[in-house]
C-alpha cells in the first residue's frame, strides 16, 4: 500500500507517477472518499463525546437514586445516531481501503519509464548462447511426462521420472546450499496461506483469479515470498536485528488466469512448480543496495551452472504490482532461440510492509521496513535450460560439475 500521506499532500504527482505504470489514479474519487471519511469521523467522534458526557451524568444521577426520563430518552436517541454514523463511517473506510488496495507501488526514481516490455533494458549478460536451436526438453527426454500429468490432474501438470526427477531435486538442494552460503536462513513453510497473508504481499484482492482458492480464507501459495514476508507481520522489529535474510523451497501454485494458449508446451508455464525464494527485510536506506546484492546471489547459481543468461531491468509499465524496481534474470532456451525469465528480483520498498504492518524503531520513532524478494531459482525453468543447453544433440545430457555430488551421476542417456 502506498503512503496515504503522499496522496493527501500531492495526489497529482502520485497520479503522474502511476501513469507510467499504465494505472489511472482517480483523484476525484479518492478526494471524495477522503472528504466523506473526515466528515463522518468527526461526527462520530462528536457523538461519542456527547454520549460519554450524558452517560456520566446519567451514572451520577443513578448513584443518587434518581432517574431522569428525558435524559434517558436523549441517550437512546444519541445511541441510534451514533450507530448510524458509525456504520456509515465503517462503509466509507471499507470503500477507501478497497480503493487504496487497488493502487500499485510507485516506481523507484531509478526505474526506467516505459510503455511495455519492449522498453525493458538489458543490463548485462553471461555466457555465449547456442543459436543453432535444437530439440526442446520434451523431445529430448521421455522422463518428463506431460500426458501422465494430464491424466492425474489435468493440463499444465507434469510427472518427472528417474534421473530427471533426481536432477530436479539436485537443483533445489544446490540452490538452498548457495542461499546458505550467502547468509540466508532456511525455513520450512506452510503451502497454504490465509487471506491476510496474501493481502499483505499484494496478491489479494487484485489478483484472486491467479490463485488456487481452497476455502473462503485459504489459498495455495503462489510463491514462498508470501509466508516468508508474513513471518514478521504486525511486528515491531529491533533495528539491531535488521536485515533479515530468509530462504525457502516450496511448491508453488498458480492458476495462470488469462494465459491460455501461451507457453502451454512442457514445463515453461505450469500450475504447480518448485521454486527456491530469497527474501530480505531491511532498513529503507539500504534496500536498493540490497536489491543489487540479492540479484547477484540469484545470478551466482546460473554462473556456477554455466548457463547463458541476461539481466534485464524492467521498465515502469512492466513492474509487478508490489515492486518499485525489478531485475529479471533470463536464461537462454536453445529450442526457442530466446532468453526466458527464470528469476525476478524486486525491491518492494515499504509497499508490502505498510500492508503487513512490519515496522522498526529508530530514535524512538516507528518506521516501515523495506521488503525484497527474488527467485533463486525457479527449478522447473532451470531444469529446462539445463537439459537443452547440456544436450549433445545426440543421446546424452551432461550434468554440470557442481551438481554431480548431488545427483551421483554425470550424464543422462536419452
Sine and cosine of phi, psi and omega as CSV:
sin_phi,cos_phi,sin_psi,cos_psi,sin_omega,cos_omega
0.00,0.00,0.71,-0.70,0.00,-1.00
-0.97,0.24,0.32,-0.95,-0.02,-1.00
-0.93,0.36,0.90,-0.44,-0.03,-1.00
-0.92,0.40,-0.38,0.93,0.06,-1.00
-0.90,0.44,-0.56,0.83,0.05,-1.00
-0.93,0.37,-0.63,0.78,0.03,-1.00
-0.90,0.44,-0.66,0.75,-0.04,-1.00
-0.94,0.34,-0.62,0.78,-0.10,-0.99
-0.98,0.17,-0.61,0.80,-0.06,-1.00
-0.48,-0.88,0.95,0.32,-0.05,-1.00
-0.89,0.47,-0.52,0.85,-0.02,-1.00
-0.92,0.39,-0.60,0.80,0.03,-1.00
-0.91,0.42,-0.69,0.72,0.02,-1.00
-0.90,0.44,-0.68,0.74,0.02,-1.00
-0.87,0.50,-0.65,0.76,0.01,-1.00
-0.91,0.42,-0.67,0.74,0.02,-1.00
-0.91,0.43,-0.60,0.80,-0.03,-1.00
-0.97,0.24,-0.42,0.91,0.09,-1.00
-0.87,0.50,-0.56,0.83,0.02,-1.00
-0.92,0.39,-0.22,0.97,0.08,-1.00
-0.98,-0.20,0.18,0.98,-0.07,-1.00
0.88,0.48,0.56,0.83,0.04,-1.00
-0.88,-0.47,0.81,-0.59,0.00,-1.00
-0.99,-0.10,0.94,-0.34,0.04,-1.00
-0.99,0.13,0.83,-0.55,0.01,-1.00
-1.00,0.07,1.00,0.01,-0.05,-1.00
-0.88,0.47,-0.65,0.76,-0.03,-1.00
-0.88,0.48,-0.69,0.73,0.02,-1.00
-0.90,0.43,-0.67,0.74,0.01,-1.00
-0.88,0.48,-0.75,0.66,-0.05,-1.00
-0.90,0.43,-0.58,0.82,0.05,-1.00
-0.91,0.42,-0.72,0.69,0.01,-1.00
-0.89,0.45,-0.67,0.74,-0.03,-1.00
-0.92,0.39,-0.61,0.79,0.04,-1.00
-0.90,0.44,-0.69,0.72,0.02,-1.00
-0.91,0.41,-0.63,0.78,0.01,-1.00
-0.88,0.48,-0.73,0.69,0.00,-1.00
-0.87,0.49,-0.70,0.71,-0.03,-1.00
-0.87,0.50,-0.78,0.62,-0.07,-1.00
-0.96,0.28,-0.47,0.88,0.07,-1.00
-0.93,0.36,-0.67,0.74,0.04,-1.00
-0.89,0.46,-0.72,0.70,0.01,-1.00
-0.89,0.46,-0.66,0.75,0.00,-1.00
-0.89,0.45,-0.70,0.71,0.00,-1.00
-0.90,0.43,-0.63,0.78,0.02,-1.00
-0.91,0.40,-0.68,0.74,0.03,-1.00
-0.91,0.42,-0.61,0.79,0.04,-1.00
-0.90,0.44,-0.66,0.76,0.00,-1.00
-0.91,0.42,-0.68,0.73,0.02,-1.00
-0.91,0.42,-0.65,0.76,0.02,-1.00
-0.89,0.45,-0.67,0.74,-0.01,-1.00
-0.89,0.45,-0.63,0.78,-0.01,-1.00
-0.92,0.40,-0.72,0.69,0.00,-1.00
-0.93,0.37,-0.59,0.81,0.03,-1.00
-0.90,0.43,-0.60,0.80,0.04,-1.00
-0.92,0.40,-0.67,0.75,0.03,-1.00
-0.90,0.43,-0.67,0.74,0.01,-1.00
-0.90,0.44,-0.64,0.77,0.01,-1.00
-0.90,0.44,-0.62,0.79,0.00,-1.00
-0.91,0.40,-0.66,0.75,0.02,-1.00
-0.91,0.42,-0.64,0.77,-0.02,-1.00
-0.90,0.44,-0.61,0.79,0.04,-1.00
-0.88,0.47,-0.54,0.84,0.00,-1.00
-0.99,0.15,-0.08,1.00,0.02,-1.00
0.99,0.13,0.29,0.96,0.03,-1.00
-0.91,-0.41,0.27,-0.96,-0.01,-1.00
-0.62,-0.79,0.70,-0.72,-0.01,-1.00
-0.92,-0.40,0.97,-0.25,-0.06,-1.00
-0.90,0.43,-0.55,0.83,0.03,-1.00
-0.90,0.43,-0.68,0.73,0.03,-1.00
-0.90,0.44,-0.65,0.76,0.02,-1.00
-0.86,0.51,-0.68,0.74,-0.01,-1.00
-0.91,0.41,-0.64,0.77,0.03,-1.00
-0.87,0.49,-0.67,0.74,-0.01,-1.00
-0.91,0.42,-0.65,0.76,0.02,-1.00
-0.89,0.46,-0.71,0.71,0.01,-1.00
-0.90,0.44,-0.67,0.74,-0.01,-1.00
-0.89,0.45,-0.62,0.78,0.01,-1.00
-0.90,0.44,-0.68,0.74,0.03,-1.00
-0.89,0.45,-0.69,0.72,0.02,-1.00
-0.88,0.47,-0.66,0.75,0.00,-1.00
-0.91,0.40,-0.67,0.74,0.02,-1.00
-0.88,0.47,-0.70,0.72,0.01,-1.00
-0.90,0.44,-0.69,0.73,-0.02,-1.00
-0.93,0.36,-0.63,0.77,0.02,-1.00
-0.90,0.44,-0.63,0.78,0.02,-1.00
-0.91,0.41,-0.69,0.72,0.03,-1.00
-0.88,0.48,-0.67,0.75,0.02,-1.00
-0.89,0.46,-0.69,0.72,0.00,-1.00
-0.88,0.47,-0.66,0.76,0.02,-1.00
-0.90,0.43,-0.68,0.73,0.01,-1.00
-0.92,0.40,-0.67,0.74,0.03,-1.00
-0.89,0.46,-0.61,0.79,0.04,-1.00
-0.91,0.41,-0.69,0.72,0.03,-1.00
-0.90,0.44,-0.65,0.76,0.01,-1.00
-0.91,0.40,-0.64,0.77,0.04,-1.00
-0.89,0.45,-0.70,0.71,0.04,-1.00
-0.87,0.49,-0.65,0.76,0.03,-1.00
-0.88,0.48,-0.73,0.69,-0.04,-1.00
-0.94,0.35,-0.59,0.81,-0.02,-1.00
-0.93,0.37,-0.29,0.96,-0.01,-1.00
-1.00,0.09,-0.24,0.97,-0.10,-0.99
-1.00,0.08,0.79,-0.61,0.03,-1.00
-0.97,0.26,0.15,-0.99,0.03,-1.00
-0.92,0.39,0.42,-0.91,0.04,-1.00
-0.99,0.15,0.75,-0.67,0.03,-1.00
-0.87,0.50,0.60,-0.80,0.08,-1.00
-0.90,0.43,0.41,-0.91,0.00,-1.00
-0.86,0.52,-0.51,0.86,-0.05,-1.00
-1.00,0.08,-0.10,1.00,0.03,-1.00
-0.96,0.26,0.79,-0.61,0.00,-1.00
-0.91,0.42,0.63,-0.78,0.04,-1.00
-0.99,0.14,0.71,-0.70,0.01,-1.00
-0.33,-0.94,0.31,-0.95,-0.06,-1.00
-0.99,-0.12,-0.34,0.94,-0.02,-1.00
-0.34,-0.94,0.02,-1.00,0.00,-1.00
-0.89,0.46,-0.30,0.96,0.06,-1.00
-0.90,0.43,-0.34,0.94,-0.02,-1.00
-0.99,-0.11,0.09,1.00,0.12,-0.99
-0.91,0.41,0.45,-0.89,-0.12,-0.99
-0.88,-0.48,0.82,-0.58,0.09,-1.00
-0.96,0.27,0.80,-0.60,-0.05,-1.00
-1.00,-0.07,-0.70,0.71,-0.03,-1.00
-0.29,-0.96,0.21,-0.98,0.07,-1.00
-0.62,-0.78,0.14,-0.99,-0.06,-1.00
-0.56,-0.83,0.70,-0.71,0.08,-1.00
0.98,0.19,0.18,-0.98,-0.02,-1.00
-0.92,-0.38,0.92,-0.39,-0.01,-1.00
-0.90,0.43,0.59,-0.81,0.15,-0.99
-0.99,0.11,0.95,-0.30,-0.12,-0.99
-1.00,-0.10,0.22,0.98,0.00,-1.00
-1.00,0.04,0.05,1.00,0.02,-1.00
0.95,0.31,-0.55,-0.84,-0.02,-1.00
0.71,-0.70,-0.04,-1.00,0.00,-1.00
-0.93,0.38,0.49,-0.87,0.12,-0.99
-1.00,0.05,0.10,-0.99,-0.16,-0.99
-0.88,0.47,-0.51,0.86,0.01,-1.00
-0.96,0.29,-0.55,0.83,0.03,-1.00
-0.98,0.22,-0.45,0.89,-0.03,-1.00
-0.95,0.31,-0.70,0.72,-0.10,-0.99
-0.69,-0.72,0.62,-0.79,0.08,-1.00
-1.00,0.02,0.04,1.00,0.00,-1.00
-0.99,0.15,0.02,1.00,0.22,-0.98
-0.92,-0.39,0.92,-0.39,-0.13,-0.99
-0.90,-0.43,0.97,-0.24,0.01,-1.00
-0.98,0.22,-0.58,0.82,-0.04,-1.00
-0.88,0.47,-0.68,0.73,0.02,-1.00
-0.93,0.38,-0.63,0.78,0.07,-1.00
-0.86,0.52,-0.62,0.78,0.02,-1.00
-0.92,0.40,-0.63,0.77,0.04,-1.00
-0.92,0.40,-0.68,0.73,-0.08,-1.00
-0.95,0.30,-0.63,0.78,-0.13,-0.99
-0.71,-0.71,-0.60,0.80,-0.07,-1.00
0.69,-0.72,-0.15,-0.99,-0.02,-1.00
-0.92,0.38,0.45,-0.89,0.02,-1.00
0.92,0.38,0.56,0.83,0.20,-0.98
-0.78,-0.63,0.49,-0.87,-0.03,-1.00
-0.69,-0.73,0.41,-0.91,0.12,-0.99
-0.90,-0.43,0.83,-0.56,0.08,-1.00
-0.99,-0.15,0.65,-0.76,-0.15,-0.99
-0.80,-0.60,0.57,-0.82,0.19,-0.98
0.82,0.58,-0.79,-0.61,-0.10,-0.99
-0.92,0.40,-0.46,0.89,0.06,-1.00
-0.93,0.36,-0.63,0.77,0.06,-1.00
-0.89,0.45,-0.65,0.76,0.01,-1.00
-0.93,0.37,-0.62,0.78,0.04,-1.00
-0.89,0.45,-0.66,0.75,0.05,-1.00
-0.86,0.51,-0.73,0.69,0.03,-1.00
-0.91,0.42,-0.62,0.78,0.02,-1.00
-0.88,0.47,-0.65,0.76,0.03,-1.00
-0.86,0.51,-0.70,0.72,-0.01,-1.00
-0.89,0.45,-0.71,0.71,0.01,-1.00
-0.89,0.46,-0.67,0.74,0.03,-1.00
-0.88,0.47,-0.69,0.72,0.00,-1.00
-0.89,0.46,-0.68,0.74,0.02,-1.00
-0.91,0.43,-0.64,0.77,0.02,-1.00
-0.92,0.40,-0.61,0.79,0.06,-1.00
-0.91,0.42,-0.63,0.77,0.05,-1.00
-0.88,0.48,-0.66,0.75,0.02,-1.00
-0.89,0.46,-0.65,0.76,0.04,-1.00
-0.86,0.52,-0.55,0.84,-0.04,-1.00
-1.00,-0.01,0.14,0.99,0.13,-0.99
1.00,-0.04,0.27,0.96,0.03,-1.00
-1.00,0.01,0.71,-0.71,0.06,-1.00
-1.00,0.07,0.74,-0.67,-0.06,-1.00
-0.99,0.10,0.62,-0.79,0.03,-1.00
-0.80,-0.60,0.56,-0.83,0.23,-0.97
-0.96,-0.28,0.79,-0.61,-0.25,-0.97
-0.82,-0.58,0.38,-0.93,0.20,-0.98
-0.90,0.44,0.57,-0.82,0.07,-1.00
-0.98,-0.20,0.26,0.97,0.13,-0.99
-0.85,-0.52,0.70,-0.72,0.02,-1.00
-0.82,-0.58,0.51,-0.86,0.04,-1.00
-1.00,0.00,0.11,-0.99,-0.08,-1.00
-0.85,0.52,-0.67,0.74,-0.04,-1.00
-0.90,0.44,-0.64,0.77,0.01,-1.00
-0.88,0.47,-0.71,0.71,-0.03,-1.00
-0.95,0.30,-0.47,0.88,0.10,-1.00
-0.94,0.34,-0.63,0.78,-0.03,-1.00
-0.88,0.48,-0.63,0.78,-0.04,-1.00
-1.00,-0.05,-0.07,1.00,0.17,-0.99
0.97,-0.24,0.00,1.00,0.02,-1.00
-0.96,0.27,-0.55,0.84,0.05,-1.00
-0.92,-0.39,0.50,-0.87,0.04,1.00
-1.00,0.04,-0.12,0.99,-0.22,-0.98
-0.93,0.37,-0.54,0.84,-0.15,-0.99
-0.88,-0.47,0.62,0.78,-0.04,-1.00
-0.88,0.48,-0.52,0.85,-0.03,-1.00
-0.93,0.37,-0.34,0.94,0.00,-1.00
-1.00,0.09,-0.07,1.00,-0.08,-1.00
-0.96,-0.27,0.41,-0.91,0.17,-0.98
-1.00,-0.08,0.94,-0.33,-0.03,-1.00
-1.00,-0.01,0.72,-0.69,0.00,-1.00
-0.99,-0.11,-0.77,0.63,0.04,-1.00
-0.66,-0.75,-0.13,-0.99,-0.01,-1.00
-0.85,0.53,-0.52,0.86,-0.12,-0.99
-0.87,-0.49,0.00,1.00,-0.08,-1.00
-0.81,-0.59,0.65,-0.76,-0.01,-1.00
-0.70,-0.72,0.45,-0.89,0.21,-0.98
-0.96,0.28,0.64,-0.77,-0.09,-1.00
-0.95,0.32,0.64,-0.77,0.08,-1.00
-1.00,0.06,-0.28,0.96,-0.04,-1.00
-0.19,-0.98,0.47,-0.88,0.04,-1.00
-0.93,0.36,-0.22,0.98,0.11,-0.99
-0.79,0.61,-0.60,0.80,-0.07,-1.00
-0.91,0.42,-0.87,0.49,-0.01,-1.00
-0.92,0.38,-0.59,0.81,-0.02,-1.00
-0.88,0.48,-0.74,0.68,-0.01,-1.00
-0.91,0.42,-0.61,0.79,-0.06,-1.00
-0.97,0.23,-0.11,0.99,0.09,-1.00
-0.82,0.57,-0.54,0.84,-0.05,-1.00
-0.96,-0.28,0.31,0.95,0.02,-1.00
-0.88,0.48,0.65,-0.76,0.04,-1.00
0.87,0.48,0.53,0.85,-0.01,-1.00
-0.85,-0.53,0.49,-0.87,0.18,-0.98
-0.96,-0.29,0.89,-0.46,-0.12,-0.99
-1.00,-0.08,0.59,-0.80,0.11,-0.99
-0.94,0.35,0.73,-0.69,-0.01,-1.00
-0.82,0.57,-0.61,0.79,-0.04,-1.00
-0.92,0.39,-0.30,0.95,-0.01,-1.00
-1.00,0.09,-0.26,0.97,-0.01,-1.00
-0.98,0.21,0.54,-0.84,0.00,1.00
-1.00,0.03,0.34,-0.94,0.19,-0.98
-0.99,-0.16,0.72,-0.70,0.05,-1.00
-0.81,-0.58,0.90,-0.44,-0.14,-0.99
-0.79,-0.62,0.52,-0.85,0.08,-1.00
-0.64,-0.77,0.42,-0.91,0.06,-1.00
-0.35,-0.94,0.57,-0.82,0.21,-0.98
-0.98,-0.18,0.79,-0.61,0.07,-1.00
-0.63,-0.77,0.39,-0.92,0.30,-0.95
-0.97,0.24,0.65,-0.76,-0.01,-1.00
-0.86,-0.50,0.53,-0.85,-0.09,-1.00
-0.76,-0.65,0.81,-0.59,0.02,-1.00
-0.65,-0.76,0.71,-0.71,-0.03,-1.00
-0.97,0.23,-0.32,0.95,-0.02,-1.00
0.82,0.58,0.70,0.71,0.01,-1.00
-0.86,0.50,0.72,-0.70,0.05,-1.00
0.99,0.12,0.05,1.00,-0.05,-1.00
-0.93,-0.36,0.29,0.96,-0.03,-1.00
-0.91,0.41,0.65,-0.76,-0.07,-1.00
0.99,0.10,0.04,1.00,-0.05,-1.00
-0.87,-0.50,0.85,-0.52,0.03,-1.00
0.81,0.59,0.67,0.75,-0.07,-1.00
-1.00,0.09,-0.24,0.97,-0.04,-1.00
-1.00,0.10,0.76,-0.65,0.12,-0.99
0.96,0.27,-0.53,-0.85,-0.17,-0.98
-0.99,-0.13,0.09,1.00,-0.08,-1.00
-0.87,0.49,-0.73,0.68,-0.10,-0.99
-0.71,-0.70,1.00,-0.04,-0.07,-1.00
-0.95,-0.31,0.41,-0.91,0.11,-0.99
-0.95,0.30,-0.47,0.88,-0.02,-1.00
-0.76,-0.65,0.79,-0.61,0.01,-1.00
-0.45,-0.90,0.28,-0.96,-0.03,-1.00
-0.98,-0.20,0.59,-0.81,0.00,-1.00
-0.48,-0.88,0.60,-0.80,0.19,-0.98
-0.97,-0.23,0.82,-0.57,-0.08,-1.00
-0.94,-0.35,0.60,-0.80,0.15,-0.99
-0.93,-0.38,0.74,-0.67,0.06,-1.00
-0.75,-0.66,0.70,-0.71,0.12,-0.99
-0.83,-0.56,0.62,-0.79,0.13,-0.99
-0.85,-0.53,0.86,-0.51,-0.17,-0.99
-0.57,-0.82,0.07,-1.00,0.06,-1.00
-0.93,0.38,0.64,-0.77,-0.02,-1.00
-0.81,0.59,-0.56,0.83,-0.03,-1.00
-0.94,0.33,-0.22,0.98,-0.10,-0.99
-0.91,-0.42,0.04,1.00,-0.17,-0.99
-0.95,0.32,-0.56,0.83,-0.03,-1.00
-0.97,0.25,-0.54,0.84,0.16,-0.99
-0.92,0.40,-0.62,0.78,0.02,-1.00
-0.89,0.45,-0.59,0.81,0.03,-1.00
-0.89,0.46,-0.67,0.74,0.02,-1.00
-0.88,0.47,-0.66,0.75,-0.02,-1.00
-0.92,0.38,-0.72,0.69,0.00,-1.00
-0.86,0.51,-0.66,0.75,0.02,-1.00
-0.89,0.46,-0.65,0.76,0.02,-1.00
-0.91,0.42,-0.52,0.85,0.04,-1.00
-0.91,0.41,-0.66,0.75,0.05,-1.00
-0.93,0.38,-0.64,0.77,0.02,-1.00
-0.88,0.47,-0.58,0.81,-0.08,-1.00
-0.87,0.50,-0.50,0.87,0.02,-1.00
-0.92,0.38,-0.73,0.68,0.02,-1.00
-0.89,0.45,-0.60,0.80,0.01,-1.00
-0.91,0.41,-0.69,0.72,0.00,-1.00
-0.94,0.35,-0.47,0.88,0.09,-1.00
-0.99,0.15,-0.15,0.99,0.00,-1.00
0.85,0.53,0.71,0.71,0.05,-1.00
-0.98,-0.21,0.79,-0.61,0.05,-1.00
-0.88,0.48,0.69,-0.73,0.00,-1.00
-0.43,-0.90,0.21,-0.98,0.12,-0.99
-0.70,-0.71,0.45,-0.89,0.06,-1.00
-0.96,-0.28,0.81,-0.59,-0.05,-1.00
-0.86,-0.51,0.77,-0.64,0.10,-0.99
-1.00,0.01,0.82,-0.57,-0.05,-1.00
-0.97,0.25,0.63,-0.77,0.09,-1.00
-0.98,0.19,0.14,-0.99,-0.14,-0.99
-0.84,0.54,-0.66,0.75,-0.08,-1.00
-0.97,0.22,-0.22,0.98,-0.03,-1.00
-0.98,-0.22,0.04,1.00,0.00,-1.00
-0.92,0.39,0.53,-0.85,0.19,-0.98
-0.92,0.39,0.34,-0.94,-0.12,-0.99
-0.79,0.61,-0.69,0.72,-0.12,-0.99
-1.00,-0.02,-0.12,0.99,-0.17,-0.99
-1.00,-0.02,0.57,-0.82,0.14,-0.99
-0.98,-0.22,-0.41,0.91,0.02,-1.00
-0.40,-0.92,0.72,-0.70,-0.09,-1.00
-0.64,-0.77,0.66,-0.75,0.23,-0.97
-0.93,-0.38,0.77,-0.64,0.15,-0.99
-0.99,-0.16,0.69,-0.72,0.17,-0.98
-0.99,-0.16,0.79,-0.61,-0.06,-1.00
-0.85,-0.53,0.87,-0.49,-0.01,-1.00
-1.00,0.00,0.50,-0.86,0.01,-1.00
-0.97,0.24,0.79,-0.61,0.06,-1.00
-0.92,-0.39,0.98,-0.20,-0.12,-0.99
-0.82,0.57,-0.68,0.73,-0.07,-1.00
-0.89,0.45,-0.48,0.88,0.01,-1.00
-0.99,-0.10,-0.14,0.99,-0.03,-1.00
0.78,0.63,0.71,0.70,0.01,-1.00
-0.38,-0.93,0.23,-0.97,0.10,-1.00
-1.00,-0.01,0.66,-0.75,0.03,-1.00
-0.82,-0.58,0.61,-0.80,-0.01,-1.00
-0.84,0.54,0.74,-0.67,0.02,-1.00
-0.81,-0.59,-0.23,0.97,0.04,-1.00
-0.35,-0.94,0.54,-0.84,0.09,-1.00
-0.76,-0.65,0.87,-0.50,-0.07,-1.00
-0.92,-0.40,0.86,-0.52,-0.19,-0.98
-0.75,-0.66,0.58,-0.82,0.22,-0.98
-0.97,-0.23,0.90,-0.43,-0.02,-1.00
-1.00,-0.05,0.15,0.99,-0.07,-1.00
0.69,0.72,-0.73,-0.68,-0.05,-1.00
-0.99,-0.12,0.19,0.98,-0.10,-1.00
-0.88,0.48,-0.80,0.61,0.02,-1.00
-0.94,0.33,-0.60,0.80,-0.03,-1.00
-0.88,0.47,-0.57,0.82,0.05,-1.00
-0.92,0.38,-0.67,0.74,0.02,-1.00
-0.93,0.38,-0.60,0.80,-0.06,-1.00
-1.00,-0.05,-0.13,0.99,-0.02,-1.00
0.83,0.55,0.82,0.58,0.08,-1.00
-0.97,-0.24,0.90,-0.43,-0.12,-0.99
-0.76,-0.65,0.20,-0.98,0.16,-0.99
-0.65,-0.76,0.34,-0.94,0.01,-1.00
-0.94,-0.35,0.73,-0.68,0.05,-1.00
-0.70,-0.72,0.85,-0.53,-0.07,-1.00
0.82,0.57,0.59,0.81,0.06,-1.00
0.98,0.18,0.02,1.00,-0.03,-1.00
-0.94,-0.35,0.67,-0.74,-0.01,-1.00
-1.00,0.09,0.73,-0.68,0.04,-1.00
-0.75,-0.66,0.37,-0.93,0.10,-0.99
-1.00,0.06,0.65,-0.76,0.07,-1.00
-0.96,0.29,0.11,-0.99,0.20,-0.98
-0.94,-0.34,0.61,-0.79,0.00,-1.00
-0.89,-0.46,0.60,-0.80,0.02,-1.00
-0.73,-0.69,0.46,-0.89,0.05,-1.00
-0.48,-0.88,0.41,-0.91,0.06,-1.00
-0.24,-0.97,0.54,-0.84,0.06,-1.00
-0.99,0.15,0.69,-0.73,0.02,-1.00
-0.58,-0.81,0.88,0.47,0.09,1.00
-0.69,-0.72,-0.07,-1.00,0.20,-0.98
-0.95,0.30,0.91,-0.41,-0.18,-0.98
-0.92,0.40,-0.66,0.75,-0.04,-1.00
-0.88,0.47,-0.72,0.69,0.01,-1.00
-0.94,0.35,-0.56,0.83,0.09,-1.00
-0.90,0.43,-0.63,0.78,0.04,-1.00
-0.88,0.48,-0.69,0.72,0.05,-1.00
-0.85,0.53,-0.77,0.64,-0.03,-1.00
-0.87,0.49,-0.65,0.76,-0.02,-1.00
-0.92,0.40,-0.74,0.68,-0.01,-1.00
-0.86,0.52,-0.74,0.67,-0.11,-0.99
-0.97,0.26,-0.57,0.82,0.00,-1.00
-0.98,0.19,-0.43,0.90,-0.04,-1.00
-0.98,-0.22,0.12,0.99,0.05,-1.00
-0.99,0.14,0.72,-0.69,-0.06,-1.00
-1.00,0.08,0.19,0.98,0.00,-1.00
0.91,0.40,0.25,0.97,0.06,-1.00
-0.83,-0.56,-1.00,0.07,-0.05,-1.00
-0.53,-0.85,0.31,0.95,-0.09,-1.00
-0.70,-0.72,0.73,-0.68,0.19,-0.98
-0.96,-0.26,0.86,-0.51,0.05,-1.00
-0.99,0.13,0.51,-0.86,0.03,-1.00
-0.98,-0.20,0.80,-0.60,0.03,-1.00
-0.81,0.58,0.55,-0.83,-0.06,-1.00
-0.81,0.59,-0.63,0.78,-0.09,-1.00
-0.93,0.36,-0.25,0.97,-0.02,-1.00
-0.98,-0.20,-0.19,0.98,-0.14,-0.99
-0.92,0.40,-0.51,0.86,0.08,-1.00
-0.93,0.37,-0.43,0.90,0.02,-1.00
-0.99,0.11,-0.67,0.75,-0.07,-1.00
-0.99,0.15,-0.54,0.84,-0.12,-0.99
0.94,0.35,0.28,0.96,0.15,-0.99
-0.57,-0.82,0.37,-0.93,-0.13,-0.99
-0.97,-0.26,-0.33,0.95,-0.03,-1.00
-0.58,-0.82,0.31,-0.95,0.17,-0.98
-0.82,-0.57,0.87,-0.49,0.04,-1.00
-1.00,0.07,0.78,-0.63,-0.04,-1.00
-0.89,-0.45,0.00,0.00,0.00,0.00
